[in-house]
Amino acid sequence: MEYEKFKKLLVNKEQTNVDFKFESHAFASKLEYPKAELVKDICAMANNGNISSYLIFGVSDDVKNFASVQNSKLTDENIQSLLKTAIYPPPTVRVFKKTG
C-alpha cells in the first residue's frame, strides 16, 4: 500500500470498509479468542461487497495513537491458513507492512 493511500485512510477515519485496531494478539496467544476476533473482523470486511476494505493495525479508533505492531506472528501465511479453515469461501487478504 502506498503511503499516500494510508494517509487518506487515516484522514477519512473508520468507515464500513476501514477498521483500526491498536493491537492484535492472534497467533501470539494460546487463547482462541484473539484468532476468533481477527476472523470476525476480516469476515465483516469481506462482506462489504466488491469494495476494497482495510483492517489497519497499530492505529487507535480515534486515530490519535499509533504503535508498532509487536505481534511477529501476525503474518500473511498465518492469516491465510486461519481463513482457509474459518471462512468459506476464504476471502483474498494481503498483508502490507511498513518498516522504517
N, C-alpha and C positions, 0 to 999 in steps of 0.2 A: 504494500500500500504506500502510495506516495505521501510524503509529509503534509503537503497542502490538503489532500483529501482528509487526512487525520485531523488537521486543524479545523476544517469545515465541519466535521462530525462533532467536534468539541463545542464549537460555537452554536450549533443547532440544538445541542443538548439531547437528552433522551427522547426517543420517539418510538413508534411501533417497530421500526427497523433498526434502532440503535439502543443498546443497553450497556451501561457502565457497571463494572464490578471492580471494587477496590482490590479484592484478592480472591483466590480460589485455592482450595485445599484438595481438589480432586487429584487422585493418584498419589498424593503426598501423605495421605492419611489411610489407615486401615479401615476406617469407617466408610460405610456405603453412602451415607448422606451427602457428602461433598460431590461424589460422582452423580448421584441422582439429581442434585441441584443443577449441575452442569448440563445433564441430559435435558432437564426441564427447560432450561434457558435456550438451549440450541433448538429444541423441538418448537418452542414458541417462535423463534426467529424463522425456522424453516416453514412455518405455516403462514408466512406473510405473502404467499403467492410468488410471483416471479420478480420480486423486489430484492435487490441485494440488501442483506442485513448484516449488522455488525455487533458483536459482543466484544467489548473492549475492556481488558483487564488493566488494573493499575490506575484507574480513574474513579474518583468518588462520584456518587449520583449527582451531587451539586456542582461538579466539575471544578471544585476548589482545592482538592487534594489529589496529589499524584504520588505513585510509589512504583518502584521497580518490582516486577513480578519475581518473587523469590522461589516460586514452585518450578523447579527444573524439570519435573515430570509432566508438566502441562505442555505436551508436545503434540505435533500433528499426528504422529504414529499412534500415541496412546488415545487421543481423541477419536481418530478414525476407527480403531479397534473397538472402543467402547460403543460408538454409534452403530456399528455393524450388528451388535447384539442387543441394542436397546431401542432402536427406531427402525421401522420398516416402511418404505424403503429408506435406507440411510441417506441423509442429506449430504450434499457436497460441502465440505468445510475446508477452508485454507487458513493456516496459521501464519500470521505475519509477526515478525519480531523486529523491533528497532533496538539496536545496540549502539552504545557510544553517545 
